[in-house]
Amino acid sequence: MTGSLVIVGTGPGKPELMTPAAGSALARATDLVGYAAYLDRVPARHGQRRHASDNRVELERARHALMLAASGRDVAVVSGGDPGVFAMAAAIFEAVEAGDQAWRSLDIRVEPGVTAMLAAAAEVGAPLGGDFCAISLSDNLKSWATIERRLKAAAEADFVIALYNPASRARPHQLGQAFALLRTLKAATTPVLFVRAAGTSEAKVIASDLAEANASVADMRTLVIVGASTTRCVGRWIYTPRSEREAAS
């Protein structure tokens, strides 16, 4: 008997920001697998098993979920935000690639969610209205040299940059290093937005510019947006025009 596996994005926090499709997938599952804090967002259902684990064991969690599905269970792997953005979908497929050949025949699906980048942008207006990119500042899975190279390329191409995982207790210095690099490549007046707990009732925004941006205000619940040369303020809103012509007008 073969089960199924669906990787679900619960959105940034508010229950109403979880898609109906994601909610239905969670309701159908016999087993929920995920980081404990994300599982806590999902209402308990009678007979449904929960398999909670630490946030830093993604591949182990992925293998466990795949083994459950291969044994006939209908498994939902729970991610916050969107499961395909710095989250569990990539870990699942990495485990499939390196694991049991039978896993490649499993019924595996991905249910998208509202990622933190989109929730943060909505709190302040439309800073992602033009071309943008997302970069994680975590060097757990890649080197800091790689992160610096990507920051430099994004700045030189004048993308709006959304920074995920800007700071943690283990690496409180890296956002400051990122700002130091960006200050050599972008104007001092470039808007910088710190959006903490985006998409929740606790959402808080700190607006600054690159010259004055204070890295110490960020933590792992903060999404940092660094504007492009075209990003502009309109009252309390911040947006990036969709075209160079609009930016120049």
C-alpha positions, 0 to 999 in steps of 0.5 A, spaced: 500 500 500 502 506 498 500 513 501 501 520 499 505 526 501 503 533 500 508 539 502 503 545 505 505 552 506 501 555 512 502 562 510 505 567 514 501 567 521 494 569 520 489 563 519 486 567 514 492 567 510 492 560 509 489 558 502 483 553 502 487 548 498 492 548 504 487 547 509 484 541 505 490 538 504 492 538 512 485 536 514 485 530 509 492 527 512 493 522 517 500 524 519 503 531 520 510 532 519 514 539 521 517 544 525 514 544 532 512 551 531 509 550 525 505 544 527 502 549 532 499 553 527 494 547 525 488 545 529 488 538 532 484 533 529 482 526 532 486 521 530 491 525 526 498 523 528 503 529 529 511 528 528 514 534 531 522 536 530 527 541 531 528 547 525 535 544 523 533 537 521 530 538 515 533 532 511 531 528 517 524 530 517 524 529 509 526 522 510 521 521 515 515 523 511 517 519 505 518 513 509 511 514 512 508 515 505 511 509 503 508 505 508 501 507 506 500 514 510 497 520 507 502 525 510 502 533 510 509 536 511 508 543 514 512 549 512 510 556 514 510 561 508 511 558 502 514 551 502 518 552 496 521 558 498 527 556 503 523 551 506 521 544 506 519 542 498 526 543 496 528 538 502 523 533 500 526 533 493 533 532 495 531 526 500 528 523 494 534 524 489 538 521 494 534 516 497 530 509 496 528 509 488 521 507 490 520 514 493 520 517 486 514 513 484 510 516 490 504 521 490 508 528 492 504 534 491 506 542 493 501 546 496 503 553 495 502 559 501 503 566 502 511 567 503 514 572 508 516 576 502 509 577 500 506 579 507 512 583 508 511 587 502 504 588 503 505 591 510 508 597 507 505 598 500 508 595 493 516 595 494 516 588 490 513 592 484 519 592 479 524 586 479 526 583 485 530 577 488 530 573 495 537 572 498 537 568 505 543 570 509 543 564 513 550 560 511 548 554 514 547 550 507 552 555 503 558 559 504 558 566 506 562 568 500 557 565 496 552 570 500 556 576 498 557 574 491 549 574 490 548 580 494 553 584 490 550 581 483 543 583 486 546 590 488 549 591 481 543 589 477 539 594 481 534 589 484 530 590 490 533 585 495 528 581 500 533 578 505 530 572 509 534 569 515 537 576 517 540 574 524 540 569 529 543 568 536 548 564 532 550 569 527 548 576 529 553 580 525 551 577 518 546 583 517 551 588 518 556 585 514 551 585 508 549 592 509 556 594 509 557 591 502 551 594 500 553 601 502 559 600 497 554 599 491 548 602 493 546 610 494 545 612 502 538 614 501 536 607 498 530 605 502 531 599 507 525 596 511 525 591 517 518 588 517 517 583 523 512 578 524 509 580 517 502 577 516 500 576 523 497 581 528 504 582 531 506 585 525 511 591 526 515 596 520 521 600 521 523 604 515 530 607 514 535 608 509 541 604 507 546 609 511 542 609 517 539 602 517 541 598 524 542 591 523 541 590 531 533 591 530 532 584 526 531 577 528 529 571 525 522 573 525 524 579 521 524 580 513 528 585 510 527 589 504 532 593 501 530 598 495 532 599 488 534 606 485 527 607 483 524 605 489 520 611 492 516 613 498 508 616 497 506 618 504 507 612 509 507 607 503 513 605 499 513 602 492 517 600 486 515 602 479 514 597 474 518 600 469 523 605 468 519 610 464 514 610 470 520 611 475 523 617 471 516 620 470 
